[in-house]
Amino acid sequence: MTRSSKKNGKASSPSSDRLPSEATAESPASEAVKESQPKSDAKKSNKRKPPPHIEISALDKLIAPYRITDGKDFRIKDHNPDDTAGLDLKDHARDLLDRGVAALSAIQEKLFADNSWSVLLVFQAMDAAGKDGTIKHVMSGINPQGCQVHAFKAPSSEELDHDFLWRTHQRLPERGRIGIFNRSYYEEVLVVRVHQEILDNEGLPPKLVTESIWDDRLKDIRHHERYLARNGMLILKFFLNVSKDEQKKRLLQRIDDPAKNWKFESKDVDERTYWKAYMHAYEEAIRATASDVAPWYVIPANNKWFTRLAVMTALITEMSKLGLDYPKLDETDQHKLLGFRERLEAD
């Protein structure tokens, strides 16, 4: 059955969207994780404890403090990059991610089958914050046919000949698919705002390059996102909040570890001198564009295991709200299927 006809196609048995659990739905985030091994037995054994179980309905409490829909009073300094929501699960991160990825995969299959909604994930962060690794680990179980990843570098000459939203608009996901932007149109109000000399190469009429250009662009982005949302696109934006000290540590690892040398770029060190300017630009962007239809998630990024767990949790929570399901056949089409069954069995 072709993709264009899948809305009238046979509905498969739904896969579970939930992670197995022994916790109650009313448990707070810090109590949503329970060890399945009794405490008395755990004390007697030096073996690694079995992985904890998570109640999917309680996970939204874990990431709720990081979800920003009204940025009026947003300040980065109010968000601790070392935060782990009171959880100490590093040893079990792989187990939790595996089960979360399975749940996310089941939801994505319904997204693809339903073919009504699309999902756009925007990742923004300072260098070495973990964008690539987060995308790799969280999306590892997704069907490649239903997912598209685009990393936006410096714009080409063709892209500079168009408006600043043009190049990303060409890469938006179609219905039924997840699109991932590793950096995005937000670069135009982040790196370009920090390095305003870049505007000289964008070909804008000089009279349009005024002090209000950043506010104007942020308004354009907000309206653009509302337009996309009205056309059936779920937009989730992630700022991976890494500290300057943690970034330094990771950049040094790229220098010291031969297997990571290829990741190192000298400009990453140069850009550290603009840290305050970048934080100001991020604050202004989040304040102006956080909304109910395109929320920002300010994810603590000093602990990679938690960053990945939080992003995965946000995806499962937000996509579950869409009410996705497999297409249902009407009575006429169901009767036709019975006829095809009879033909196949008689063959």
C-alpha positions in Angstrom: 0.0 0.0 0.0 1.5 3.4 -1.0 2.0 6.2 1.4 -0.6 8.4 -0.4 -3.3 5.8 0.3 -2.4 4.9 3.8 -5.2 6.8 5.4 -7.5 4.2 3.8 -5.2 1.3 4.5 -5.3 -1.5 7.0 -4.7 -0.4 10.5 -2.0 -2.4 12.3 -2.2 -3.3 16.0 -1.1 -0.2 18.0 2.3 -0.5 19.7 2.5 0.7 23.3 3.4 4.3 23.8 4.1 3.8 27.5 7.2 2.7 29.3 6.8 -0.2 31.7 6.4 1.0 35.3 5.7 0.2 38.9 5.3 3.9 39.9 2.0 5.7 40.3 0.9 8.5 37.9 0.6 10.8 40.9 4.3 10.4 41.8 6.5 13.5 41.6 9.4 13.4 39.1 12.0 12.6 41.7 9.8 9.7 42.9 8.8 8.4 39.5 11.9 6.2 39.4 11.8 3.1 41.6 14.3 0.4 42.1 12.7 -3.0 41.4 15.2 -4.7 43.7 14.1 -4.6 47.4 16.4 -2.5 49.6 17.2 -5.3 51.9 18.4 -7.4 49.0 20.3 -4.5 47.5 22.4 -4.1 50.6 23.4 -7.8 50.5 24.5 -7.7 46.9 27.5 -5.9 45.3 26.0 -6.4 41.9 24.7 -3.5 39.8 21.1 -2.7 40.7 18.6 -3.5 38.0 17.4 -0.6 35.9 14.6 1.5 37.4 11.1 1.8 36.0 9.4 5.0 34.9 5.8 5.9 34.7 5.4 7.8 31.4 2.5 9.9 32.7 4.8 11.2 35.5 7.6 12.1 33.2 6.0 15.4 32.2 6.7 16.6 35.8 10.4 16.0 35.3 10.7 18.4 32.3 7.9 20.9 33.3 10.4 23.3 34.9 12.4 23.5 31.7 9.4 24.3 29.4 9.1 28.0 28.6 5.9 29.3 26.9 6.0 32.9 28.3 9.5 34.3 28.1 8.8 37.7 29.6 10.8 37.1 32.8 13.2 34.5 31.4 16.8 34.7 32.6 19.4 32.1 31.8 21.0 32.5 35.2 17.8 31.1 36.8 18.5 27.8 35.0 21.2 25.6 36.5 23.1 23.7 33.8 24.0 21.0 36.4 20.4 20.3 37.3 19.2 16.7 37.1 15.7 17.1 38.5 16.7 15.4 41.7 17.5 12.2 39.8 20.7 10.2 40.2 20.4 7.8 37.3 23.6 8.0 35.4 24.3 4.2 35.7 20.9 3.5 34.3 20.7 6.1 31.6 21.2 3.6 28.8 18.4 1.4 30.0 16.1 4.3 30.4 16.9 5.7 27.0 16.4 2.3 25.3 12.9 2.1 26.8 12.1 5.7 26.0 13.4 5.3 22.4 11.0 2.3 22.0 8.1 4.4 23.2 9.1 7.3 20.9 9.4 4.9 17.9 5.8 3.7 18.5 4.5 7.2 18.5 6.5 8.1 15.4 5.0 5.2 13.6 1.5 6.5 14.3 2.6 10.0 13.2 3.7 8.5 9.9 0.6 6.5 9.4 -1.8 9.3 10.4 -0.1 11.7 7.9 -1.8 14.8 9.4 0.7 16.3 11.8 4.4 17.0 11.3 7.0 17.7 14.0 9.9 20.2 13.9 12.6 19.9 16.5 15.0 22.9 16.8 18.3 22.4 18.6 20.3 25.5 19.6 23.3 25.7 21.9 26.9 26.8 22.3 29.6 24.7 20.8 30.2 21.3 22.6 26.9 21.4 24.4 25.9 18.1 23.0 23.5 18.7 20.1 24.9 16.0 17.8 25.1 13.4 20.6 21.6 14.2 21.9 20.1 13.8 18.4 22.0 10.6 17.8 20.9 8.9 21.1 17.3 10.1 21.4 16.4 9.5 17.7 18.3 6.2 17.4 15.2 4.1 17.2 13.3 6.2 14.8 12.5 4.9 11.3 14.8 6.8 8.9 12.0 7.1 6.4 10.1 9.2 8.8 12.8 11.5 10.0 15.0 14.2 8.4 18.0 15.9 10.0 19.5 19.1 8.7 22.6 20.9 10.1 22.7 24.5 9.0 26.2 25.9 8.6 27.1 29.3 7.1 24.7 30.3 4.4 25.6 29.8 0.7 25.6 32.6 -1.8 22.2 31.3 -3.1 20.8 31.4 0.4 22.1 34.9 1.0 20.1 36.0 -2.1 16.9 35.2 -0.3 15.2 36.2 3.0 16.7 34.8 6.2 13.9 32.2 6.6 14.1 30.9 3.1 16.8 28.2 3.5 15.2 26.6 6.5 11.7 26.8 5.0 12.9 24.6 2.2 13.8 21.9 4.8 10.6 21.8 6.8 9.2 18.3 7.4 6.1 17.2 5.4 3.1 15.7 7.1 3.8 12.5 8.9 7.5 13.2 9.5 9.9 14.5 12.1 12.3 17.2 11.0 15.3 18.0 13.1 17.2 21.3 12.7 20.7 21.2 14.2 20.9 25.0 14.4 18.3 26.9 12.5 16.8 30.3 11.5 17.7 31.3 15.1 21.3 31.7 14.0 20.1 35.0 12.4 19.4 36.5 15.8 22.2 34.7 17.7 25.6 34.5 15.9 24.6 37.4 13.5 23.6 39.5 16.4 26.9 38.8 18.2 28.9 39.4 15.0 26.9 42.1 13.4 29.5 42.5 10.6 27.9 39.4 9.0 25.0 41.7 8.1 27.2 43.4 5.6 27.3 40.2 3.5 23.5 39.6 3.6 22.8 42.0 0.8 20.1 43.9 2.7 19.3 47.5 1.6 21.2 49.7 4.0 18.2 51.6 5.1 16.6 48.4 6.5 19.6 47.7 8.7 18.5 49.6 11.8 18.6 49.2 15.5 15.2 47.5 15.4 16.4 44.7 13.1 16.7 42.2 15.9 13.3 42.9 17.3 11.9 42.8 13.8 13.5 39.4 13.1 12.3 38.0 16.3 8.7 39.1 15.5 9.1 37.5 12.1 10.2 34.2 13.7 7.3 34.3 16.2 4.8 34.9 13.4 6.4 32.2 11.2 6.1 29.6 14.0 2.5 30.5 14.6 1.8 30.1 10.9 3.4 26.6 10.9 1.5 25.6 14.0 -1.8 26.6 12.3 -0.9 24.3 9.5 -0.4 21.2 11.7 3.2 21.4 12.7 4.3 20.6 16.3 7.3 22.9 17.0 9.6 22.1 19.9 12.8 24.2 20.5 15.6 23.0 22.7 18.3 25.2 24.1 21.0 22.9 25.6 22.2 25.0 28.5 25.9 24.2 29.0 28.1 26.2 31.4 31.3 27.9 30.2 33.4 25.7 32.5 31.9 22.5 31.2 32.4 23.7 27.6 36.0 24.3 28.4 36.4 20.8 29.8 34.8 19.3 26.6 37.0 21.4 24.3 40.1 20.2 26.1 38.9 16.6 25.7 38.7 17.2 21.9 42.3 18.3 22.0 43.6 15.6 24.3 41.7 12.6 22.8 43.0 11.6 19.3 39.6 10.1 18.5 38.0 13.5 19.1 40.6 15.7 17.4 38.4 15.9 14.3 35.7 17.7 16.3 37.9 20.5 17.4 37.7 23.9 15.7 39.8 26.8 16.7 36.8 29.2 16.3 35.2 27.4 19.2 37.9 28.8 21.5 37.6 32.3 19.9 33.8 32.3 20.4 34.3 31.8 24.1 35.3 35.5 24.4 31.8 36.4 23.3 30.1 34.3 25.9 28.2 37.1 27.6 27.0 38.5 24.2 25.7 35.0 23.3 23.9 34.6 26.5 22.2 38.0 26.0 21.2 37.0 22.5 19.8 33.7 23.7 17.8 35.4 26.4 16.4 37.9 24.0 15.4 35.2 21.5 13.7 33.0 24.1 11.9 35.9 25.7 10.5 37.0 22.3 9.6 33.6 20.8 8.6 31.3 23.6 4.9 30.6 23.1 2.2 28.0 23.7 2.5 26.7 20.1 6.3 26.8 20.0 7.7 26.3 23.5 11.4 26.5 24.3 12.9 23.8 26.5 15.9 25.1 28.4 17.6 21.7 29.1 20.5 21.4 31.6 23.4 20.2 29.5 26.3 19.7 31.9 25.4 16.0 32.3 24.9 14.3 29.0 22.8 11.4 30.3 20.3 13.8 31.8 20.2 16.1 28.7 19.3 13.1 26.5 16.7 11.8 29.0 15.1 15.2 29.3 14.9 15.7 25.6 13.5 12.2 25.0 10.9 12.9 27.8 9.8 16.2 26.2 9.3 14.5 22.8 7.2 11.7 24.3 5.2 14.1 26.4 4.5 16.6 23.6 3.8 14.1 20.8 1.5 12.1 23.1 -0.7 15.2 23.3 -1.4 15.0 19.5 -3.8 12.0 20.0 -2.2 10.0 17.2 -3.6 6.7 16.1 -3.6 4.3 13.2 -6.1 5.2 10.4 -9.4 3.3 10.7 -11.2 1.8 7.7 -14.8 2.4 7.0 -17.2 -0.5 6.6 -17.0 -0.6 2.8 -13.2 -0.8 2.8 -13.2 -3.4 5.6 -15.6 -5.5 3.4 -13.1 -5.2 0.5 -10.3 -6.5 2.7 -12.4 -9.6 3.4 -12.7 -10.1 -0.4 -8.9 -9.8 -0.8 -8.4 -12.3 2.0 -10.6 -14.8 0.3 -8.7 -14.4 -3.0 -5.3 -14.8 -1.2 -6.4 -17.9 0.6 -7.8 -19.4 -2.6 -4.5 -18.7 -4.5 
